[in-house]
Amino acid sequence: MTEQFGKDPLHGVTLEQIINSLVACYGWDGLGHCIEIDCFNNHPTLKSSLKFLRKTPWARKKVENLYLDMALHEREKRDKW
C-alpha cells in the first residue's frame, strides 16, 4: 500500500492482500469478532472468504473499511516514532 491516502486508498490492493493483512493483524478469531460473518467464524479459509466477499458487496465494504482503519492506525503509530 502506498504511504499516502489519495482519492482511492485501496487502489492496487487486492482483496486477497486485504484479507491476509487482516488475518495477520487480528487472526481469524479476531477478524470474526470484528466482522461477524460466517466466512470468518465457521471454518474460515482464504478461499471461502474471497468467494463470499466477491459476491457480497456489503460484507466486502466492511472488510475494506476495517483494513483502512488498520492501515491508518499503523501509519499513525509509525509516524509517532
N, C-alpha and C positions, 0 to 999 in steps of 0.2 A: 504494500500500500504506500502511496506517496506521502510525503511529510505534510503536505498541505491539503486542507479540505476545500475543494473547489465546488463548482456547481453540482457535480456528481461525485461524491466521495467514494462511491463503490465502483467507479469506472476502472475496468481492468482487474477487478477482484471477482473470482468465480464463486459460485455458491459452494462448491467443494472446499475452497480455501476458507470461506467464512465458517463453515461447519467445523473444519479441522481446527481452526483458531479458537472457536468457542469451546470445543471439547478439550483442547489443551489447557484452556484457562479454567473452565468450570468442571470438566468431567461430564460424563453422560448424566449422572445423578443430579449434579448442579444445574445443568442445562435443562433437564426435565423439570426441575423445581422452578426455574426462571420462566420457562415457557411450557406450560402444561399441555403437551400434545403427545399422542400415543407413540409417534415415531421416536420420541426421546425417552419415553417411560417404559415401553414394553419391548424388550429385546432390541435395543437400539443398534443400528448399524449405519454406516455412512451411506450405503446403497439404498436402504429403505428410507432414510431421511431425505436424500436427494430426490427420490421418486415422489414422495409425498409433497415436499416443498415446491417442486416444479409444477405440481398440479393444483396447489392450494395457495393462491395469492395472499390471503390474509395471514396465513402462518409464515410464509416467506418474509412478509413485511416485518413481522415481529422478530424474526431471526436477524434480518438485516439491521433493524433498529438496535437490538442488543449488541450486535457486532460493532456498530458505530459508537455506541456508548462505551464499550470495552476499549475500542481503539482510541477514543478521545481521552478516556481515563489514563490509559497507558502513556499517551502523548503528554498529558499534563504532569504525570509522575516523572517522566523522563526530563521534561523542561525544568522541573524543580531542582534537579541535580545540576 
